[in-house]
Amino acid sequence: MAGPETDAQFHFTVIKKHFNSHTLTGRMNCVLATHRNTVLTVLYFKLRSKKTPAGKVT
């Protein structure tokens, strides 16, 4: 039968259960994790404290 695969066809354990390329839910989790990581990286670099150079006197 040609159609979308169901979760019952695949037996995954641990992290493969949530991040796999065989199911729509698994693909969605991979995309969401990638987007979250990108956003957190950008926020980290934007919000981290900016130190002034110690030797600069005007």
N, C-alpha and C positions, 0 to 999 in steps of 0.2 A: 504494500500500500504506500503510495507516494504522498507524503505530507510531513508536517513538522514532527520532529522526534519528541517523545515524552521523556520525563525524568526517569521513568521506570525502566527504560531501555538501557540506561547507563548506571553502573554502580561505582560511585565515587566515594572517597573517604577524606576526612579532615579538610584541608584547604582546597583540594580539587573539587570538593562538593560545591563550594561557593564561587570559585573562579575557574570556569571551564568554557570552552568554545563550542560545546555541543548543544547548549540550551540557551534560550533567550535570556533567562535569568542570570546565567553565568556570564554571558557577554555583557549584560547591563552592569553587573557588579564590577567587571574589569574596567569598563568605561568610567563608572562613578569613582572608582579608586584612583584612576589616572587623573581625573579632573580635580578630585580633592587634593591629591598630592601637588598638583600644579598650583592650585590656589594657596595652599599652605606655604609652599616655597616662596611665592610672590609676597604673601603677607609677612613672612619671616624677614625677608630682606628689606621690605618697606618700613617695618615697625621696629627693627632692632636699633639700639641706641647708636648714635653717630658720635664717635670720640673725636675731640679736637686734637690736633697735633701738639705735643708738649713743648717743643722748642720754638714755636712761632710767637714772637712778641712784636706788637706794632705800636 
